[in-house]
């Protein structure tokens, strides 16, 4: 009986994860699209060039420009995810909640509590 309660509790914690996963994948796709257009704009406007990668960063000449653009896109997406995480930490009440404060009440229900006491 206790194992069934534990299993039900774990299933209830996982409820809604598919929606969050879908939103996360959608956000990553949007981030890659934005990064693609940003990298193409930076190359088109002359802010980035092959010289920057091959001479300033000492990238091997065997690497194609497409690979270098892909690496730049990846770094832009990572920076966007860090900014999103910091925004969550600063903007949402769940992110601002201090961890480790002792309290008599737990946020997570005890699966072995049968409610008799």
C-alpha positions in Angstrom: 0.0 0.0 0.0 2.8 2.4 0.8 4.6 1.5 -2.4 1.4 2.3 -4.3 1.2 5.7 -2.6 4.8 6.4 -3.4 4.2 5.5 -7.1 1.1 7.7 -7.3 3.1 10.6 -5.7 5.9 10.2 -8.3 3.4 10.1 -11.1 1.7 13.2 -9.9 5.0 15.0 -9.7 5.7 14.1 -13.4 2.3 15.3 -14.5 2.7 18.2 -16.9 6.3 17.4 -17.9 5.4 16.8 -21.5 4.0 20.3 -21.8 7.1 21.8 -20.3 9.3 19.7 -22.5 7.4 20.9 -25.6 7.7 24.5 -24.5 11.4 24.0 -23.8 12.0 22.5 -27.2 10.0 25.3 -28.9 12.1 27.9 -27.0 15.3 26.2 -28.2 14.1 26.2 -31.8 13.1 29.9 -31.5 16.6 30.6 -30.0 18.3 28.8 -32.9 16.3 30.8 -35.5 17.1 34.1 -33.8 20.7 33.1 -33.5 20.8 32.1 -37.2 19.5 35.5 -38.3 21.7 37.3 -35.9 24.9 35.6 -37.1 23.9 36.2 -40.7 23.3 39.9 -39.9 26.6 40.2 -38.1 28.5 38.7 -41.1 26.5 40.8 -43.6 27.1 44.0 -41.7 30.8 43.3 -41.4 30.9 43.0 -37.6 32.1 39.4 -38.0 34.4 38.1 -40.8 36.5 35.2 -41.7 39.5 37.1 -40.5 38.2 37.3 -37.0 38.0 33.5 -36.8 41.1 32.5 -38.6 43.5 35.1 -37.4 42.2 36.5 -34.1 40.8 33.3 -32.7 43.4 31.1 -34.5 40.8 28.6 -35.8 42.2 26.0 -38.3 41.8 27.0 -41.9 40.3 23.5 -42.6 37.1 24.5 -40.7 34.5 25.9 -43.1 32.7 29.1 -42.6 29.5 27.2 -42.1 30.9 25.3 -39.2 32.2 28.6 -37.6 28.8 30.1 -38.0 27.2 27.1 -36.4 29.6 27.3 -33.4 28.7 31.0 -33.1 25.0 30.2 -33.2 25.5 27.6 -30.5 27.2 30.2 -28.2 24.5 32.7 -28.8 21.8 30.1 -27.9 23.8 29.2 -24.7 23.9 32.9 -23.8 20.2 33.2 -24.4 19.5 30.3 -22.1 21.6 31.8 -19.4 19.7 35.1 -19.7 16.4 33.2 -19.5 17.6 31.4 -16.4 18.7 34.6 -14.7 15.4 36.2 -15.7 13.5 33.3 -14.1 15.6 33.6 -10.9 15.0 37.3 -10.6 11.5 37.5 -12.0 9.5 34.6 -10.6 8.5 34.0 -7.0 9.7 30.4 -7.3 13.1 31.6 -8.6 13.4 34.1 -5.8 12.6 31.7 -3.0 15.6 31.1 -0.8 16.5 27.5 -0.5 17.6 25.8 2.8 15.4 27.8 5.2 14.2 25.5 7.9 10.4 25.2 8.2 7.9 22.9 9.9 6.0 22.4 6.7 7.3 20.7 3.6 6.5 21.8 0.1 6.5 18.1 -1.0 3.8 15.7 0.4 5.2 12.8 2.3 4.2 9.6 0.3 4.4 7.4 3.4 2.1 9.7 5.4 -1.1 7.8 5.9 -2.8 10.8 7.7 -3.5 9.0 11.0 -1.6 11.4 13.2 
